[in-house]
Amino acid sequence: MASRSYGACVLCQRAVVVKMMCRGMSAASQLQSQVDFLKGEPHRKHPGVTNLKTLRLPDELQTAARSIIHRAQVPRLPDRSRSLTNFLWSRKQAVETLTLRQRAVSLEKELWEKAMEKRGDIDEQLLEDRIRKKVFSELRRTTYHWTPMKYDEELGVVYMAARLAGGYAAVRRAMNEIKKRDPSFAPQSLLDFGSGLGTVVWASHSCWGDTLKEMVCVDSSGPMNVLAERLLKGDDERAEPHIKQVYFRQFLPVSPKVQFDLVVAAFTLSELLNVKEREEAVLTLWRKTNSYLVLVENGTKDGHQMLMDARDTLLKFSISRNERRLSMTPDQRQCLHRVLMNCRVLSWPMNPPHPATSSRCTNLCLCPGTTTGRRRSSAT
């Protein structure tokens, strides 16, 4: 399987700066200070580096997945899972309506200019119709045609064969970063938006175990929710789920007062149609976040851009909210802007979660937070 990468954005629900070490700095002028700081230790011993050993799926999850695949008897499963992986990996954002109109206007102007240069005796109405057809034809040829994914029972099994291991590893890596940077954090509630196969539940449980008392999985696909439940029960309807207190829903909790210690949206932003829908979803999840919000996407240009857009949306929201809540002088307002914008994007290698997969990397974005972790009082 080709090398893949995933992007993860971890955000803390606070309004003070994160102090963190940035890995990968190679400025020659700082070489001596780095050597002194490391006290002769190799760079892999840098305190900002957090290592995670090779990941494997939990035994119960592997057994359940194999049982489901054996029972389903999906024809051409290896080929279809490979095709689905490539399709999801190459998936781009839907083109915004405004962008499409701007392209059309620009292309039409260009074609009119070329037509005017020839200055032939051509009927203007006929020329206009011809240009309009060329514009539509060119837009159809060059515009990415985004379509929503609709999972039935069979496609859900194909998705499980293609993405179960990689999805679990990407989320588990983000959880490990939180645990390393905030050892005292012990979430009691979890919200997984776009839960799919329930890999977030498995990854969270492997990190914090029975401290999690309530886990709500939200996915609009009924067949996918059923498949996730089968995985939890080891593909045995009469058995007790391996992880307790997991609840499946097709819609987010309505009440704005309901909050969760840990909120995750893994590979979900890319399933939303446009920027407006993504912004609304991110803000809704942020309001439901009591401690950490984790966003995970494919490590492609579009996936990275979606994470950066989400980060910017939350920073703007946090700035405006704090400006309204606090009576600040211009200097204090400028300091708040500088603090909230002081974010870092880190990259690190991720060991393969399964022998069949190659090495991967992921990106972590930590923004407004303290060095100790969880939510605190508002900035002063």
C-alpha positions as CSV (number, residue, x, y, z in Angstrom):
1,M,0.0,0.0,0.0
2,A,1.3,3.5,-0.8
3,S,2.5,5.7,1.9
4,R,-0.2,7.8,3.4
5,S,-0.3,10.7,5.9
6,Y,-3.0,12.1,8.1
7,G,-3.6,15.5,9.6
8,A,-4.8,16.1,13.1
9,C,-5.8,19.3,14.7
10,V,-6.1,19.3,18.5
11,L,-7.6,22.4,20.1
12,C,-8.0,23.3,23.7
13,Q,-11.0,25.2,24.9
14,R,-9.1,28.0,26.7
15,A,-7.8,31.5,26.0
16,V,-4.2,31.4,27.0
17,V,-1.1,30.6,25.1
18,V,0.3,27.1,24.5
19,K,4.0,26.8,25.3
20,M,5.5,24.1,23.2
21,M,8.7,23.0,21.7
22,C,8.9,22.9,17.9
23,R,10.7,20.0,16.3
24,G,12.7,20.1,13.2
25,M,14.5,23.5,13.5
26,S,17.7,23.4,11.6
27,A,19.1,27.0,11.8
28,A,22.8,26.8,11.9
29,S,23.0,29.9,14.0
30,Q,21.2,28.1,16.8
31,L,23.3,24.9,16.7
32,Q,25.4,25.7,19.7
33,S,22.4,26.6,21.9
34,Q,20.6,23.4,20.9
35,V,23.6,21.3,21.8
36,D,23.8,23.0,25.2
37,F,20.1,22.5,25.7
38,L,20.3,18.8,24.8
39,K,23.4,18.4,27.0
40,G,25.1,16.2,24.4
41,E,22.1,13.9,23.9
42,P,21.1,13.0,20.3
43,H,18.3,15.0,18.7
44,R,15.9,12.1,19.0
45,K,16.1,12.7,22.8
46,H,14.7,16.2,22.4
47,P,11.9,16.7,25.0
48,G,9.5,17.9,22.3
49,V,9.6,14.5,20.5
50,T,6.9,12.1,21.6
51,N,7.3,8.6,20.4
52,L,4.6,6.1,19.8
53,K,5.5,2.5,19.3
54,T,4.1,0.4,16.4
55,L,0.4,0.2,16.7
56,R,-1.8,-2.8,16.3
57,L,-5.5,-3.0,16.4
58,P,-7.0,-4.3,19.6
59,D,-7.4,-8.1,19.5
60,E,-11.2,-7.9,20.0
61,L,-11.5,-5.4,17.1
62,Q,-9.4,-7.5,14.8
63,T,-11.4,-10.6,15.6
64,A,-14.7,-8.9,15.0
65,A,-13.6,-7.3,11.7
66,R,-12.4,-10.7,10.4
67,S,-15.6,-12.3,11.4
68,I,-17.7,-9.6,9.6
69,I,-15.6,-9.8,6.5
70,H,-15.9,-13.6,6.4
71,R,-19.7,-13.5,6.8
72,A,-20.2,-10.7,4.3
73,Q,-18.5,-12.5,1.4
74,V,-18.1,-9.3,-0.5
75,P,-17.0,-10.0,-4.1
76,R,-13.5,-8.6,-5.1
77,L,-13.0,-7.2,-1.7
78,P,-9.2,-6.5,-2.0
79,D,-9.6,-4.7,-5.3
80,R,-12.6,-2.7,-4.1
81,S,-11.0,-1.7,-0.9
82,R,-7.9,-0.6,-2.8
83,S,-10.0,1.5,-5.2
84,L,-12.0,3.0,-2.3
85,T,-8.8,3.9,-0.5
86,N,-7.4,5.7,-3.6
87,F,-10.7,7.4,-4.2
88,L,-10.9,8.8,-0.6
89,W,-7.3,9.8,-0.7
90,S,-7.6,11.7,-3.9
91,R,-10.9,13.4,-2.9
92,K,-10.9,17.2,-3.0
93,Q,-13.1,19.9,-1.6
94,A,-16.2,20.8,-3.5
95,V,-15.7,23.9,-5.6
96,E,-17.6,26.9,-4.0
97,T,-20.4,28.5,-6.1
98,L,-18.7,31.9,-5.9
99,T,-15.4,30.4,-7.2
100,L,-17.2,28.6,-10.0
101,R,-18.9,31.9,-11.1
102,Q,-15.6,33.7,-11.0
103,R,-14.0,31.1,-13.2
104,A,-16.9,31.3,-15.6
105,V,-16.7,35.1,-15.9
106,S,-12.9,35.0,-16.3
107,L,-13.1,32.3,-19.0
108,E,-15.9,34.1,-20.8
109,K,-14.0,37.3,-20.9
110,E,-10.9,35.5,-22.3
111,L,-13.0,33.9,-25.0
112,W,-14.6,37.2,-26.0
113,E,-11.2,38.9,-26.2
114,K,-9.9,36.2,-28.5
115,A,-13.1,36.5,-30.7
116,M,-12.7,40.2,-30.9
117,E,-9.1,39.9,-32.1
118,K,-10.3,38.0,-35.2
119,R,-12.9,40.7,-36.0
120,G,-14.7,38.5,-38.5
121,D,-18.3,39.0,-39.8
122,I,-19.9,36.7,-37.3
123,D,-23.5,37.0,-35.9
124,E,-23.1,38.3,-32.4
125,Q,-25.9,36.1,-31.0
126,L,-24.4,33.1,-32.6
127,L,-20.9,34.0,-31.2
128,E,-22.4,34.5,-27.7
129,D,-24.1,31.1,-27.8
130,R,-20.9,29.5,-29.0
131,I,-18.8,31.1,-26.2
132,R,-21.4,30.1,-23.6
133,K,-21.2,26.4,-24.7
134,K,-17.4,26.6,-24.6
135,V,-17.5,28.0,-21.1
136,F,-19.8,25.2,-19.8
137,S,-17.8,22.6,-21.6
138,E,-14.5,23.8,-20.1
139,L,-15.9,24.1,-16.6
140,R,-17.3,20.5,-16.8
141,R,-13.9,19.3,-17.9
142,T,-11.8,21.1,-15.3
143,T,-14.0,21.3,-12.3
144,Y,-13.9,18.6,-9.6
145,H,-17.2,16.9,-9.3
146,W,-17.7,16.3,-5.6
147,T,-20.4,13.8,-4.5
148,P,-21.4,12.8,-1.0
149,M,-20.5,9.2,0.2
150,K,-23.5,7.0,0.9
151,Y,-22.7,3.8,2.7
152,D,-24.9,0.7,2.5
153,E,-24.0,-2.6,4.3
154,E,-21.7,-3.9,1.6
155,L,-19.8,-0.6,1.0
156,G,-19.4,-0.3,4.8
157,V,-17.6,-3.6,4.8
158,V,-15.4,-2.4,2.0
159,Y,-14.6,0.8,3.9
160,M,-13.8,-1.2,7.0
161,A,-11.3,-3.4,5.1
162,A,-9.8,-0.2,3.6
163,R,-9.6,2.2,6.5
164,L,-10.1,0.5,9.8
165,A,-6.4,0.2,10.7
166,G,-5.2,3.5,9.3
167,G,-8.1,5.4,10.9
168,Y,-7.5,3.8,14.3
169,A,-3.8,4.6,14.1
170,A,-4.3,8.3,13.1
171,V,-6.8,8.9,16.0
172,R,-4.7,6.9,18.4
173,R,-1.7,9.1,17.6
174,A,-3.6,12.3,18.4
175,M,-4.8,10.8,21.7
176,N,-1.3,9.9,22.6
177,E,-0.2,13.5,22.0
178,I,-2.9,14.7,24.4
179,K,-1.9,12.1,27.0
180,K,1.8,13.0,26.8
181,R,1.2,16.7,27.0
182,D,-1.5,16.6,29.6
183,P,-1.0,13.4,31.8
184,S,-3.7,14.5,34.3
185,F,-6.4,14.7,31.7
186,A,-8.9,11.9,32.3
187,P,-12.0,12.5,30.1
188,Q,-15.3,11.2,31.4
189,S,-17.4,12.0,28.3
190,L,-16.7,11.7,24.5
191,L,-18.5,12.9,21.4
192,D,-17.5,11.4,18.1
193,F,-19.0,13.4,15.2
194,G,-19.0,11.3,12.0
195,S,-18.1,8.2,14.0
196,G,-18.1,5.7,11.1
197,L,-16.7,2.4,12.3
198,G,-16.2,3.7,15.9
199,T,-12.4,3.8,15.7
200,V,-12.4,6.9,17.9
201,V,-14.1,4.9,20.7
202,W,-11.6,2.1,20.5
203,A,-8.6,4.6,20.4
204,S,-9.9,6.6,23.3
205,H,-10.6,3.5,25.3
206,S,-7.1,2.2,24.7
207,C,-5.8,5.5,26.1
208,W,-8.1,6.2,29.1
209,G,-9.9,2.9,29.7
210,D,-12.8,3.0,32.1
211,T,-12.5,6.6,33.0
212,L,-14.8,7.3,30.0
213,K,-18.3,7.0,31.3
214,E,-20.3,8.2,28.3
215,M,-19.4,7.9,24.6
216,V,-21.8,9.3,22.0
217,C,-21.2,8.4,18.4
218,V,-23.0,10.5,15.8
219,D,-23.2,9.4,12.2
220,S,-25.9,10.0,9.6
221,S,-25.4,6.6,8.1
222,G,-27.6,4.0,9.7
223,P,-25.8,1.0,8.2
224,M,-22.4,2.4,9.4
225,N,-23.8,2.7,13.0
226,V,-25.0,-0.9,12.8
227,L,-21.5,-2.0,11.6
228,A,-19.8,-0.1,14.4
229,E,-22.1,-1.8,17.0
230,R,-21.3,-5.2,15.5
231,L,-17.6,-4.5,15.9
232,L,-18.2,-3.6,19.6
233,K,-20.0,-6.8,20.2
234,G,-17.5,-9.0,18.4
235,D,-20.0,-9.7,15.6
236,D,-22.3,-11.4,18.1
237,E,-25.7,-9.8,18.6
238,R,-26.3,-11.5,21.9
239,A,-23.0,-10.6,23.4
240,E,-22.2,-7.7,25.6
241,P,-20.3,-4.9,23.9
242,H,-16.6,-4.9,24.7
243,I,-16.7,-1.2,25.5
244,K,-19.7,-0.1,27.7
245,Q,-21.6,3.1,27.7
246,V,-21.4,3.7,23.9
247,Y,-24.5,5.3,22.4
248,F,-25.2,5.7,18.7
249,R,-27.1,8.6,17.2
250,Q,-27.8,10.0,13.8
251,F,-27.9,13.6,14.9
252,L,-26.0,15.8,17.3
253,P,-27.5,16.5,20.8
254,V,-29.8,19.4,20.4
255,S,-29.2,21.1,23.7
256,P,-26.4,23.7,23.6
257,K,-25.7,23.0,27.3
258,V,-24.6,19.5,26.7
259,Q,-20.8,19.4,26.6
260,F,-18.2,16.7,26.4
261,D,-14.6,16.5,27.8
262,L,-13.3,15.2,24.5
263,V,-14.9,16.0,21.1
264,V,-13.5,14.3,17.9
265,A,-14.3,14.6,14.2
266,A,-12.1,12.2,12.2
267,F,-12.3,12.4,8.4
268,T,-15.6,14.2,8.7
269,L,-14.9,17.7,7.5
270,S,-14.2,16.4,4.0
271,E,-17.7,14.9,3.9
272,L,-19.3,18.3,4.3
273,L,-20.3,20.1,1.1
274,N,-18.9,23.6,1.5
275,V,-17.0,26.1,3.7
276,K,-20.1,27.3,5.3
277,E,-21.2,23.9,6.4
278,R,-17.7,23.1,7.7
279,E,-17.6,26.4,9.7
280,E,-21.0,25.7,11.2
281,A,-20.0,22.2,12.2
282,V,-16.7,23.3,13.7
283,L,-18.3,26.0,15.8
284,T,-21.1,23.6,17.0
285,L,-18.5,21.1,18.0
286,W,-16.4,23.8,19.7
287,R,-19.4,24.9,21.8
288,K,-19.9,21.3,22.9
289,T,-16.2,21.0,23.9
290,N,-15.3,21.1,27.5
291,S,-11.6,20.3,27.2
292,Y,-10.2,19.1,23.8
293,L,-11.5,19.2,20.3
294,V,-9.6,16.9,17.9
295,L,-10.0,17.2,14.1
296,V,-8.4,14.6,11.8
297,E,-8.1,14.6,8.0
298,N,-6.0,13.1,5.3
299,G,-2.6,14.6,5.0
300,T,-3.2,16.0,1.6
301,K,-3.2,19.7,0.5
302,D,-7.0,19.8,0.8
303,G,-7.1,18.0,4.1
304,H,-4.5,20.4,5.5
305,Q,-6.4,23.4,4.2
306,M,-9.6,22.2,5.9
307,L,-7.8,21.9,9.2
308,M,-6.2,25.4,8.8
309,D,-9.6,26.9,7.9
310,A,-11.1,25.2,11.0
311,R,-8.3,26.6,13.2
312,D,-8.8,30.1,11.8
313,T,-12.6,29.9,12.3
314,L,-12.1,29.0,16.0
315,L,-9.5,31.7,16.6
316,K,-11.7,34.4,15.1
317,F,-14.6,33.1,17.2
318,S,-12.5,33.1,20.4
319,I,-11.1,36.6,19.7
320,S,-14.5,38.1,19.2
321,R,-16.0,36.3,22.1
322,N,-13.3,37.4,24.5
323,E,-13.5,41.0,23.2
324,R,-17.2,41.0,24.0
325,R,-16.8,39.5,27.4
326,L,-13.9,41.5,28.6
327,S,-13.5,45.2,28.8
328,M,-10.0,45.6,27.4
329,T,-7.7,48.4,26.5
330,P,-6.2,48.5,23.0
331,D,-2.9,47.1,24.3
332,Q,-4.8,44.2,26.1
333,R,-6.7,43.5,22.9
334,Q,-3.5,43.4,20.8
335,C,-2.0,41.0,23.4
336,L,-5.0,38.7,23.2
337,H,-4.8,38.6,19.4
338,R,-1.1,37.8,19.6
339,V,-1.7,35.0,22.2
340,L,-4.6,33.4,20.3
341,M,-2.7,33.5,17.0
342,N,0.4,32.0,18.5
343,C,-0.3,28.4,17.3
344,R,2.0,25.8,15.9
345,V,1.6,23.0,13.4
346,L,3.9,20.0,14.1
347,S,4.7,17.0,12.0
348,W,5.9,13.7,13.3
349,P,6.4,10.2,11.9
350,M,3.8,7.6,12.8
351,N,4.8,4.0,13.0
352,P,2.7,1.6,10.8
353,P,-0.4,0.4,12.6
354,H,-0.4,-2.9,10.7
355,P,2.3,-4.9,8.9
356,A,0.6,-4.4,5.6
357,T,0.8,-0.6,5.8
358,S,3.9,1.6,5.3
359,S,5.1,4.5,7.4
360,R,2.8,7.5,7.8
361,C,3.0,11.0,9.2
362,T,0.5,13.3,10.7
363,N,0.2,16.9,11.6
364,L,-0.8,18.3,15.0
365,C,-2.1,21.8,15.6
366,L,-2.4,22.9,19.2
367,C,-4.0,26.2,19.8
368,P,-5.2,28.3,22.7
369,G,-4.2,26.3,25.7
370,T,-2.1,26.1,28.8
371,T,0.9,23.8,29.3
372,T,-1.1,21.8,31.8
373,G,-4.1,21.0,29.6
374,R,-7.7,21.4,30.4
375,R,-10.1,24.2,30.3
376,R,-9.5,27.1,32.6
377,S,-11.2,30.4,33.4
378,S,-11.2,33.0,30.7
379,A,-8.2,35.2,29.9
380,T,-7.5,38.1,32.1
